[in-house]
Amino acid sequence: EDIAAFLNREVLSSLPADVRKFLFSIAPLRTLSAELIRAATGYDEAEHYFSLLLHINAFIIPLDRSHTWYRLHALFREYLLKESRKLASSASREQTLIKAAGWCEKEGYWREAIEYALDANAGETASAILERSAADFVRDRGDMLQYITWVEVLRQNRVALGWETEYWYAWALVLRRRYANARSEISRLSRRIEQSAVDTPEESSLRTLNRRVDITHVCLAIFSDDLSDA
């Protein structure tokens, strides 16, 4: 409470109303750039506000040498988030986060896109982004633990997952050496494919997916030294 009072007295109260409004609007964003802010909040004068806030040293920290990306100081951001909830509806905040997720995905910031979608409680949006980026996280980046966490969060929230998401989840479990979980997941996914592949427009693609799952099964058997199964 003392810190909140200090921030309100020494920082926010001295700022023009439009600058305070700007600060409240960017509080939901984990990191900041002028382009992201424009896309997420609609502020066309993001550079102007950035320059002003940096000039007065308003707890904005640069993250790169080119001074393109910034973040708010954690305590300051926490205070702004708390105050912004009194001034704006949760729907408005969620809309900002969804727009941020869309911009991040378009620019290739997959991790940030998924996190923003989850922050917005937009499970279907997060699932769709994860479906398009699954191979990138597991195969290309090797970021299995984060990927597994996202999938399990979405499942806990009963969000439907796409085929690629499910397939790469099985691989992530194999590569993290969670062999029992991987074996269960591969069996479940194989059954789901077989049940869905009959007389459907996607029958051919599902049978191809089933072969990919078979290969994952073989690799699991080899990694777990079950050569007879392999």
C-alpha positions in Angstrom: 0.0 0.0 0.0 2.9 2.4 0.7 4.4 1.7 -2.7 1.0 2.2 -4.4 0.6 5.5 -2.6 4.1 6.5 -3.6 3.5 5.6 -7.3 0.2 7.4 -7.3 1.6 10.5 -5.6 5.0 10.8 -7.2 4.4 9.4 -10.7 0.9 9.2 -11.9 -0.6 12.3 -10.4 2.0 14.4 -12.1 1.2 13.1 -15.6 -1.4 14.4 -18.0 -4.6 12.4 -18.2 -3.8 11.1 -21.7 -0.4 9.7 -20.5 -2.0 8.0 -17.6 -4.6 6.5 -19.9 -1.7 5.3 -22.1 0.1 3.6 -19.2 -3.1 1.8 -18.1 -3.7 0.6 -21.6 -0.2 -1.0 -22.0 -0.1 -2.6 -18.5 -1.4 -6.0 -19.7 1.5 -6.3 -22.2 4.4 -8.3 -21.0 6.9 -6.5 -23.3 6.5 -3.3 -25.2 7.3 -2.0 -28.6 5.7 0.8 -30.6 4.3 -1.5 -33.2 2.9 -4.0 -30.7 1.2 -1.1 -28.8 -0.3 0.3 -31.9 -1.7 -3.1 -32.9 -3.0 -4.0 -29.4 -4.3 -0.7 -28.1 -4.8 1.5 -31.2 -2.3 4.1 -30.1 -0.8 5.7 -33.2 1.4 8.0 -31.2 3.2 5.2 -29.3 6.7 6.6 -30.0 5.7 10.0 -28.7 4.4 8.5 -25.4 7.5 6.3 -25.1 9.8 9.2 -25.5 7.9 11.1 -22.8 7.9 8.2 -20.4 11.6 7.6 -20.9 12.4 11.2 -20.5 10.7 11.3 -17.0 12.2 7.8 -16.1 8.8 6.3 -15.5 9.9 2.8 -14.7 10.3 1.6 -18.3 13.3 -0.6 -18.9 14.9 -1.2 -22.4 15.4 -4.8 -23.4 17.7 -4.4 -26.4 20.5 -2.1 -27.5 18.4 -0.6 -30.3 15.8 0.4 -27.8 13.0 -1.2 -29.7 11.7 -3.4 -27.0 10.9 -2.4 -23.4 9.2 -3.7 -20.3 7.6 -2.0 -17.3 9.2 -2.5 -14.0 7.4 -5.4 -12.3 6.1 -3.5 -9.3 5.0 -0.6 -11.4 3.2 -2.9 -13.9 1.5 -4.7 -11.0 0.2 -1.4 -9.7 -0.9 -0.3 -13.1 -2.8 -3.6 -13.7 -4.5 -3.3 -10.3 -5.6 0.3 -11.1 -6.6 -0.4 -14.7 -9.0 -3.1 -13.5 -10.9 -0.3 -11.7 -11.1 1.8 -14.8 -11.6 -0.6 -17.7 -13.8 -3.7 -18.1 -12.2 -7.2 -18.2 -13.6 -7.5 -21.8 -11.6 -4.5 -22.9 -8.4 -5.9 -21.3 -9.0 -9.3 -22.9 -9.5 -7.6 -26.3 -6.2 -5.9 -26.0 -4.5 -9.2 -25.2 -6.2 -11.0 -28.1 -5.0 -8.3 -30.5 -1.5 -8.6 -29.0 -1.6 -12.3 -29.6 -2.6 -11.8 -33.2 0.2 -9.3 -33.8 2.8 -11.5 -32.1 1.8 -14.6 -34.1 2.0 -12.6 -37.4 5.5 -11.4 -36.5 6.7 -14.9 -35.5 6.7 -14.4 -31.7 4.9 -17.6 -31.1 5.6 -17.9 -27.3 4.3 -14.4 -26.6 1.2 -15.0 -28.8 0.2 -18.1 -26.9 0.9 -16.4 -23.5 -1.3 -13.4 -24.4 -4.1 -15.7 -25.6 -4.0 -17.6 -22.3 -3.9 -14.3 -20.4 -7.0 -13.3 -22.2 -8.7 -16.6 -21.3 -9.1 -17.2 -25.0 -8.4 -20.9 -25.0 -9.6 -21.5 -28.5 -7.3 -18.8 -29.8 -4.4 -20.2 -27.9 -5.2 -23.7 -29.2 -5.3 -22.4 -32.8 -1.9 -20.7 -32.4 -0.4 -23.8 -30.8 -1.7 -26.0 -33.7 0.2 -23.7 -36.2 3.4 -23.6 -34.1 3.6 -27.1 -32.6 6.4 -28.3 -34.8 8.4 -25.1 -34.3 8.4 -25.5 -30.5 9.0 -29.3 -30.2 11.0 -30.2 -33.3 12.9 -27.0 -34.1 13.4 -25.3 -30.8 13.3 -28.3 -28.5 11.2 -26.3 -26.0 9.3 -29.4 -24.9 8.7 -28.5 -21.2 6.9 -25.2 -22.1 4.9 -27.0 -24.9 3.8 -29.7 -22.5 2.7 -27.1 -19.9 0.6 -25.3 -22.5 -1.1 -28.4 -23.7 -1.9 -29.6 -20.2 -3.3 -26.1 -19.3 -5.6 -26.2 -22.3 -6.7 -29.7 -21.5 -7.5 -28.8 -17.9 -9.7 -26.0 -19.3 -11.3 -28.5 -21.7 -10.2 -26.8 -24.8 -10.2 -28.9 -28.0 -6.7 -29.4 -29.5 -5.8 -30.0 -33.1 -4.2 -33.0 -34.6 -0.7 -31.5 -35.0 -0.8 -30.3 -31.4 -1.7 -33.8 -30.2 1.0 -35.4 -32.3 3.8 -33.1 -31.2 2.6 -33.5 -27.6 3.3 -37.2 -27.9 6.7 -36.4 -29.3 7.4 -33.9 -26.5 6.6 -36.6 -23.9 9.0 -39.0 -25.6 11.8 -36.5 -25.8 11.3 -35.5 -22.1 11.6 -39.2 -21.3 8.1 -39.4 -19.8 7.8 -42.8 -21.5 4.7 -44.0 -19.6 2.8 -40.9 -20.4 4.0 -41.0 -24.0 2.9 -44.6 -24.4 -0.5 -43.7 -23.1 -0.8 -40.7 -25.3 0.3 -42.5 -28.5 -2.3 -45.2 -27.8 -5.0 -42.6 -27.2 -4.1 -40.7 -30.3 -4.0 -43.8 -32.5 -7.5 -44.8 -31.3 -8.8 -41.3 -31.9 -7.4 -41.3 -35.5 -8.9 -44.7 -36.3 -12.3 -43.6 -35.0 -12.2 -40.4 -37.1 -10.6 -41.6 -40.3 -13.6 -43.6 -41.7 -15.5 -42.0 -44.6 -14.4 -38.4 -43.9 -12.9 -35.8 -46.2 -9.7 -35.8 -44.1 -9.4 -39.6 -44.2 -6.2 -39.5 -46.3 -4.4 -37.0 -44.1 -5.4 -38.8 -41.0 -4.0 -42.1 -42.3 -0.8 -40.2 -43.0 -0.8 -38.9 -39.5 -1.4 -42.4 -38.2 1.8 -43.5 -39.9 3.7 -40.6 -38.3 2.3 -41.7 -34.9 3.5 -45.3 -35.6 7.0 -43.9 -36.2 6.8 -42.1 -32.9 5.7 -45.4 -31.3 8.8 -47.1 -32.7 11.1 -44.4 -31.5 9.5 -44.6 -28.0 10.1 -48.4 -27.9 13.8 -47.9 -29.0 14.4 -45.1 -26.4 12.8 -47.1 -23.6 14.8 -50.2 -24.7 11.7 -52.2 -25.6 13.2 -53.8 -28.7 10.6 -56.5 -29.1 7.9 -53.8 -29.4 10.1 -51.8 -31.7 
